[in-house]
Amino acid sequence: MLEKLKEEVLAANLELAKRGLVNHTWGNVSGIDREKELIIIKPSGIPYSQLTIESLSVLDMDGNQIEGNLKPSSDAPTHLVIYKAFKEIGGIVHTHSPWATSWAQACKGIPPLGAAHAEYFYGNIPCTRKLNEREIKGQCEAETGKVIVETLSGINPLHMPAVLVSNHGPFTWGKTPMDAVNIADVLEAVAKIAYRTYALTPAIRPIDSNLLEKNFAKMHEDFKPSI
Ligand SMILES: O=C(CO)[C@@H](O)[C@H](O)COP(=O)(O)O
């Protein structure tokens, strides 16, 4: 089971690079084995072109390294906090993809402006509050996870599978690592389209709530629309 998950995490990391969602060594994908309570994550600072099964880091839920000789991603504490809070997810992606990161750096959520957004995200893609000085000087990556969980409070994470971290970039998730990559890809497109929509019509209003429901329901069998 862990070997299969390693294959999935490697494939998802390589796909992230193939789709142009990451530059240099930025970003990372992880996956979780809920039975064994272990996560597998990209090693820190390693180019995507050099990734192998053996280079991946296996961590327990306290962040202790169980397998792998390389340093795990510096974002591992963020991933761990998210996995502990969102039990229904199996994979997490972090990127600095330019359009989504532009919104994150501007500390702005992305309102639902059209059907493409509504098929994947049920409402405004939220942006976290900024970390305070104590959080930045403390365990900043774990605090980033906490502020993500705080931002998604009361929201089904599979209905809002993305967040923008203020002054940083996007995190996305899904049932599998590859699902989280697909969401990162859609998020980047939605962020670009929304930016251009505002450029054309700065006073644009969000999509009608009935249209939001209808489009979201089309893609999510578990979602029961009120109309
Ligand atoms: O956002 C950050 C750093 O703030 C990271 O996503 C880096 O882009 C990659 O870090 P490593 O996974 O290589 O440690």
The ligand as a Gaussian input file, in Angstrom:
#p B3LYP/6-31G(d) Opt

LIG

0 1
 O        6.662000      28.155000      -0.107000
 C        7.733000      27.681000       0.086000
 C        8.751000      28.387000       0.883000
 O        8.106000      29.402000       1.582000
 C        8.021000      26.350000      -0.459000
 O        6.905000      25.869000      -1.180000
 C        9.155000      26.273000      -1.389000
 O        8.685000      26.737000      -2.636000
 C        9.581000      24.844000      -1.500000
 O       10.076000      24.433000      -0.278000
 P       10.673000      22.998000      -0.147000
 O        9.512000      22.029000      -0.382000
 O       11.712000      22.842000      -1.212000
 O       11.221000      22.930000       1.232000

